[in-house]
Amino acid sequence: MAIVNAGQIGLYEDIPADLLQHVEDIIFDRRPDATERMVAFAETVKGTGMKREVDLSWRGGRSRNARARARPRIDDFIEEDTEEARTRYERPLE
């Protein structure tokens, strides 16, 4: 079992026929050489991968509260932001 985001799952009907055949051969154990065939098929569809570009424009020139709301991940820059808050405010509840 897995936790999935249903909005990111493609439709079964949209899977290319050649890929679907290889996947179903593995899942349903249709062929003894299904794994080897999938590895060979995967070699034919290799791409360059995805390049992750990070936009840090939200960090500059904003107040701490605005930065906190704009953060892409909760733990990005946590040490820097915590230290800034520690030096800026007298009491932790501030």
N, C-alpha and C positions, 0 to 999 in steps of 0.2 A: 504494500500500500504506500501511497505517497500523497503529499499535500501539493496540489497544483493550482495554478491560476487558470481557470477555465477560459478567460479571455485571451490567453496566449496559446491555446491549443488549436492547431489547425484542424480542418475538417478531414475526416477519413477519405472522403471522395476526392479531396484536393491533393492527396499524396500521389506523386508520379507512379505510374504503373510498374516500371522496372524496380523502383525502390520498394514499393509495396510487396511485390513478389518475393524479394529477398528477405524482407522483414517477416512476412508471414511464414516463409519457409523455416525461419529460426523459431518464431513463437510457437508454431504448431508442430514443430519437429517433423517436417515433411521429408527432408532429405538428410542423409548422413553427412553430406559435405556443405551444408547450409552456411556454417560459419566461415569456411574457407571462401565460399562464393561471395559472401558479404564483404569480407576483407578485400577481395579482388575488386568488387564493385566500388568500394569506398575509395580505392586508389584512383579510380577514374573520375571521381567527383570532388577531389580535393580542391579547396579554394585557398585564397590568401588569408582568410580569417577576418575577423572584425577588429578594427582599430578603435580603441576607446579614447575619446578626447574628453578631457576634463575642463569644464568651464569654471574658473575660479573668480569670475567677475563679481559674484555675489559677496565675496569676502571684503572687498575694498570699499571704503567710504560709507558704509552703513553702520547703523547703531547695532549694538550687540543683540537686541531683541529682533531686529529685522534679519540679522544673520542667522539667528537660531531658527526662525521660521523658514528661511530659504535653503537650509542645509540639505544637500542631496542624501547624506547618510548621517545617522545620529553620532557615529564615532569619528567622522572626519574632523580633524583639527581639535579634538576634545581637550587635549592637554593645553594647547595654546589658548583656547577660549576659556578654559577653567582658570588658568593663571591670570588672564586678563580680568576676569570677573573678580577673582580674589583680590587683586590689587586695586580695582576700581571701587569696590564697595566695602564699607566698614563691617557690616553684619551679613552673615550668610543668607538671611531671608530677603535681603534687598536684591 
